[in-house]
Amino acid sequence: QVQLVESGGGLAQPGGSLRLSCASSRSGFRLHPMGWYRQAPGKQRELVASISSGGSIPNYADSVKGRFTISRDNAKNTVYLQMNNLKPEDTAVYYCNNHPATFDWGQGTQVTVSS
């Protein structure tokens, strides 16, 4: 069973920044493309960013392109999401998983953007 532990969420003002981290317990972490997903209240979970197994190919949803940056450190079994110029509509619980998502979901980390 793969355990994914997300951290780094919190309260940010519009225009602010947060950096999320996701640590994986899986020994083969480096073999899997990874993604950051989010779920806002009353909405379905959506993919916001993904990254190839080697870390050289990121992809972003249009809603976050130019503001979010996904990266990974395979030596640390960790994937990151740097979020800049945050907007209230970014408020959600953020999760990581492989892409496509087949691992068990972690508990996520809450991101709230509000003044």
N, C-alpha and C positions, 0 to 999 in steps of 0.2 A: 504494500500500500504506500502510495506516494503522499507525503505530507507537505503541504504548501503553507507557509506562514507569511502573511502579508503584514507590513508595518509602515509607519510614516504618515498616516493620515492625520487629520485634525481640522481645525477651523482656520480658514484663510480669508482675507479680504479680497474683494474683486481686484484683479491686477496682481495679486500676490503669487507666491510660488510654494510648492511642496515637492518633496522627493519621496516616492514610495519605493519600498524594497520588498522582495519576495524571495524567501529562502526555501530551497527544495531539499528534501532528504534523499532524493533519488540519486543513485550512483551514476546512472547514465544520463544525467541532466543535459550534458553537452550535446547529446545526440538529437535533442528535441527542439523544434521551433517552439517559441513561447509567446504568450500573449497576455496583455492586460485587458480585462473586461470590467464593465461597470454596470450597476443596476440602480436606477433611481426609483424612488417610491412610485408604485403603480405602473412601472414600465418593465419591459423585458430586459434581460441581461444582454449587453451589446459588447462587441469587440471594439476597443479603441486603438490598440496598437499591437503589432506583432513583430517578431524578430527571428531571423533564421538561426539555425543551430549554432553556426559559427559567429553570429553577431554582426555580419556585414550587410545584411539586407533588412532594413526596417520598413514597415508599412504602417500607415495611419488612416484612421477614419477622417473624413473631410472635416468633421466638427472640431478636431483637435490638431489638424495639420498646421505646422508652423508654431505651435505652442507647446506641444508635448514631445519629449524625446525618450525613446525606449533604448535601453542598453542592457548588456549582460556581462557577468564575470563568471566564466565557466569554472575557473579554479575555485571559486567560492560558492558554486551552485546557486547563484543569485541573479535575479533579473530586476532591473530598476525602471522607474518611470519618473522622469523629471517633468514637472508640470509648471509651466510659466503662464503669466497673464491669465490667471484663473478667472472663470466667469461663474455666476450663480448657477447656470445650467450644467456646470460640471459637478454639482453636488450629487453624490451617489456613494454607494459602497463599491469599492474597487477590489477586484480579485485578479489573481494571476492563475494561469493554467497553461498546459501546452496548447498548441494550435494546429489542428482543431482540438477543442477541449475534450480530453478523455480521462484525465486524472480526477481523483476526488477533489471537490472544491474545498478550499480552506474557509476560514471564517470571514475573510475580507478585512478591509480597513476603511473606516468611514471618512469621507472627505466632504466638508461642508464649506461652501463659499458664500459668505454673507458679510454685509457691512454692519 
